[in-house]
Amino acid sequence: MLAIAVIVAMVATWWLFQTSHETGQAPTRQHASQAAPSKAKRKSSSTTKNNKSKTSNSGNKEKSVTKRKKVTVVALGDSLTQGVGDQTKRGGYVGQIKTMLDKKDQLNVTTHNYGKAGDRSDQILKRLNQSSAMQKQVSKADAITMTVGGNDLMQGLQSATLSGKSTVSQMDNVVTATQQKYLAKLLSLLTTVRNLNPDAPIFLFSIYNPVYVYFANVDQLNTYITAFNQTTKATSATISKLYFMNINERLSFGQYNTATKRANLAAKDAKANNNNSFDGQNIEKALVGGSTGELNDYLSPVDHFHPNHLGYSKMTAVLYKTMQSHQSWLPKSK
């Protein structure tokens, strides 16, 4: 039991070390982009007014512009909303959902990205409370997306690691206390957003385990992440028009998407960890086969934490499907 706790502490330390070295991508607290409306030709017929009979006017066919419906999406959150790790520099899932809605749904989409790397739930709320511009955009949004929780959990793990609380019971107590504080802070954040905008649906992502592929045999960290996601989901249920999207397995497992693949991965992990050093960098080299790289196809090889472009594509697919299932954000036809 002590060994397991020490492993989690070491994993947490490596995790925190990786996340302290950001990709160098500049924050985009607000990014507004708008697609130019496309023009489509259609035939129109002239009609008589005041209940007079309709007559054909095929000799004077009019050309008109089909106007796209305007949709504003506001994104709140941490580095996952900011788009850190996206090697294409296209704004992560925020940029991708704009493109997808533009092309697939023929919408005129404007996005405002308020993601900031490193922010916890209380820090996102603080930025929102201190920015009238941010409040204005939230109040006008047709749809709101959000990533939150990962940095709250890391704060708890860091607290346990730095204070020397490395037994299972000690770490469990710290994470439980962190989880309870997170619940209160998350509820405050979500309530504030809902008060600013009573109508726009909120699409909230879960968190995931970015180091699963290197420590597939360590269940304690997975247990903490699952507990945090359960807290987020339960809290979400108290807010109207809020839809929780669980991406934990999709991003944690990466390409190891079957039980057989994960069993084989666990065997490789056990072999790489056979010296019980649980040194993240050495395990990475042993599993990836070189000094650099990433074992999870969906994560960035730069920090082994944030999604890469493919990972953000997986997030976008979940978001798009959820938005299509709950279309109250879509302006009604006039």
Secondary structure, DSSP 4 states (H G I P E B T S, - for coil): -HHHHHHHHHHHHHHHHHHTS---PPP-S---EEPPPP----------STTPPP---GGGPPP---PPEEEEEEEEESHHHHTTT-TT-S-HHHHHHHHHHHHHS-EEEEEEEEE-TT--HHHHHHHHHH-HHHHHHHHH-SEEEEE-SHHHHHHHHHHHHHTT--SHHHHHHHHHHHHHHHHHHHHHHHHHHHHH-SSS-EEEE----TTGGG-TT-HHHHHHHHHHHHHHHHHHTTSTTEEEE--HHHHHHTT--SHHHHHHHHHHHHHHTTTS---HHHHHHHHHTSSS--SSTTB-TTTSSSB-HHHHHHHHHHHHHHHHH-GGGSPPP-
